[in-house]
Amino acid sequence: MKKIFRSLLYIIMMLGLALLPDLWLWFDAVSTWPLALAIAWWIPSALLLLAETGLQFGVYHRLSVRVLFTMILFSVMPKIVYILLSLFLPWWVAILPALFMIGGFIFGFTKGWRKLEVKQITYSSPDLPPYFDGYKILHFTDFHLGTFPKDTDFVEKVVECANNEDVELMAFTGDLVNNSATEVAPYLETLKQLHAPDGIYSVWGNHDYCEYDNNHSIGALKRNRKMLFGFQKELGWTQLMNEHVTLSHGLASIEIIGVENAGNPPFSNRANLKKAMKGIVDKKAFKILLTHDPHHWRKEALKAGIHLTLSGHTHAGQILIGKLTPARLAFKEWGGIYRRGAQMLYVSAGIGGSFPFRLGAWPEMTVITLKRKL
């Protein structure tokens, strides 16, 4: 019952978001247009509402997401900008920023999602063993392989850039797929080319459990998860499902800890940090946590004494203009570096998304250099 109520609430919110600008402009000018154009005026809002309804009730998830965000970006937002500016500017002036916004969104759909960045950051800690001073980790996340067009070479570009960084270890923090393990298959041979001397470690994100399509039976869900686990194993990735590994160099070691998705509602919570850390004898050991959802940092990681936490999930909203991003509405830590004393969280904007669009919040990988602080 709560799920149905929440779904209806989201649909009502989208109804208001779509209809209020349309009604304003209808009474302002559109009602005087020729009949065919006046009827066509309502098509984007109708598509938006259909997409939101489909999304909330698990029907055609991929199509619903793409239509929903396309209508918000190309219909709702330009209309709102035009309405606000038209309150004190002539219509022909007010429409220019709205058109400029549409141009930016077109760039985001055609070029922005390919604009890969490799960021370089440093994390210093007095608890880092000397043998690991200068140790480099490549953090990548949120591939969402089902989003990319079938003819894209973008995944090859990601793999080439990652390997060129010459790091010791790679860490992937979830959402390899959108909705089905089969999305990995076209890229399997390409992803096999990823390599790092100390291995590639991964955790699962909310999409990896393949729960976003109500057409999936319990049996289909189990098969999807088994297939995805098998694909990552075939890639040579070590999947940390509420587990840890001790990584030794010389006479010293650090702990790599991975948990399953630690989501807040409506996302499932399968994380068990206590189980993942069980067996770590040295309580002062240097600890790196891989967890998909950055909420987990405040919820458990800080209290558990984790030195460095790596997360994704937010995509930095997939749109970032200055400091404005929709990710701020849902996350206190939505992108970049966050510190609490000597502890640090890094939230990556990720590589892909639920739909192929990036503007400002460009796709990224991050090279993290560990330094011993004296």
Salt bridges, closest charged atoms under 4 A:
ASP22 OD1 - LYS79 NZ 2.55
ASP127 OD2 - HIS307 NE2 2.89
ASP133 OD1 - LYS371 NZ 3.82
ASP142 OD1 - HIS144 NE2 3.43
ASP142 OD1 - HIS292 NE2 3.92
ASP142 OD1 - HIS315 NE2 3.21
ASP175 OD2 - HIS144 NE2 3.34
ASP175 OD2 - HIS292 NE2 3.19
GLU189 OE2 - LYS192 NZ 3.24
ASP198 OD2 - HIS249 NE2 2.79
GLU211 OE2 - ARG225 NH2 2.94
GLU211 OE2 - ARG270 NH2 2.73
GLU234 OE2 - LYS192 NZ 3.09
GLU255 OE1 - HIS244 NE2 3.88
ASP293 OD1 - HIS295 ND1 3.03
ASP293 OD2 - HIS313 NE2 3.67
GLU300 OE1 - HIS296 NE2 2.69
GLU333 OE2 - ARG298 NE 2.62
GLU364 OE1 - LYS119 NZ 2.97
